Amino acid sequence: MNPQITKMSPQIAPISQTVREDQTLDLSSGRRERSNACGTATSTTSHPRKLRPNLRPKVRRGLPAFRSLVFLICVIRVICGFGRVRAAEDQPPTLPIGAQAPDFCLPGIDGKTHCLKDYGSSQVLVLIFTCNHCPTAQLYETRIKKLVDDYRNRGVAFVAIEPNNPNAVRLDELGYTDVSDSFEEMKVRAEFRHFNFPYLYDGDTQKVARAYGPSATPHLFILDSERKLRYEGRVDNNPREQFVTRRDAREALDALLAGKPVTVPKTPAVGCSTKWMYKEASRLEAIAKLESQPVKVKTAVAEDLKGLRKNPTGKLLLVDFWATWCQPCLQEFPEFETMYRMYGHRPFDLVTVSVNYPDEKAGVLKALERQHATTTNLLFGSTDIYALMAAFDPDWNAAVPYTMLIGPKGEVLYKRQGPVDPLEVRRLIVANLPDDDYVGHQAYWRQAVYGKSNQPEGTRSESEK
């Protein structure tokens, strides 16, 4: 297993996650605070100590209605107040043009702490709020590296900041990536894509992100020699590079280096929204929904396995052969379930096949339930297990775990006998998923994985590593 991925974010981890009690305290605490405020307000309401005798019955009869009205007003205030707080959390204001750059000191993937003052010798400083998981940010990686190469010797410093809290990224938001947005995964991405700039982490506190207010990733903030903001927004005017007609960041840099004002100081930045901490509730809700789904297993005969090998799904298909008595199988099983939750909303499917005997079905089902395996789960339907294995792959020597990634036309893209490297498998998946809804994304990953945009059909096995 790749040593770089031993510490992953909660998304790239076993699926069976639980909700801690303290994960709901902020919300309930806020509600208690507001209800106490309302309670204090109602307690100040007073009535004359002496009422005329003929008025007391009317007042007593009116008190329940009055209290209900006060309670309703408090509820409305709580709801409206909470709405205003959540709206502010949704997107803090973006730093205005001309503002002094907020200070920062953040950890970098190089093991050093990087502060704003460290770049004081540079005439211009470019802060790039970006991340790992966003497909738009991925497509801009090459352009950003080119920007750094073209301007680093002209007095311009570049610093990338990852603003997302990894706990706030849902699994289904990782359908276009191999890693999430944790600090350790930033190191993995930077090494894989050969980043030529400092990459800093702000995900734990998001203090710097809230001070600058990036609306999406990537979002650039260009600061002049006095560290005043002179440009904020996109890199250029189209995520698809072949359609770019205006290179806004370059124009801003050229103007500042020439001592001229930036003609267009503010542009919109398209990309993935910043994953603020409060969005963790949505992630936990999604996990709970997944884990509430039923887990099923059905037996498969030789003809079923032959058909499985041909891949009738029309999708990218990952097949995992395992057994309840195989410890390496059980150790890597959560990785496959995580992949299914990451890529399952795209043309991807996962089928698990237990090589246990049919009369061990109850034990197989319990093991699957512990893993919350809501995928298609098969169990050998005959005691002639060698014939069933040969029906799927005649070259398989029968040892488990055994994994195969099959293309939509039945082509073998990867097979491995023994434990897999999850990072390698995820990269192969995203490199072979079609451009179903994000044209250009497959080419990015094919270039990164295979070294070219189109990989000929064929088998990738452990011998090719």
Buried (B, 14 or more C-beta within 10 A) or exposed (E): BEEBBEEBBBBBBBBEBEEEEEEEEEEEEBBEEBBEEBEEEEEEEEEEEEEEEEEEEEEEEEEEEEEEEBBEEBEEBBEEBBEEEEEEEEBBEBBEEEBEBBEBEBBBBEEEEBEBEBBEEBEBBBBBBBBBBBBBBBBBBBBBBEBBEEBBEEBBBBBBBBBBBBBBBBBBBBBBBBBBBBBBBBBBBBEBBEBBBBBBBBBBEBEBBBBBBBBBBBBBBBBBBEBEBBBBBBBBBEBEEEEBEEBBBBBBBBBBBEEEEBEEBBBEBBBBBBBBBBBBBBBBEBBEEBBEEEBEBEEBBBEBBEEBBEBEBEBBBBBBBBBBEBEBBBEBBBBBBBBBBBBBEBBBBBBBBBBBBEEBBEBBBEBBBEBBBBBBBBBBBBEEBEEBBBBBBEEBEBEBBBBBBBBBEEBBBBBBBEBBBBBBBBBBBBBBBBEEEBEBBBBBBBBBBBEEEEBEEEEBBEEEE
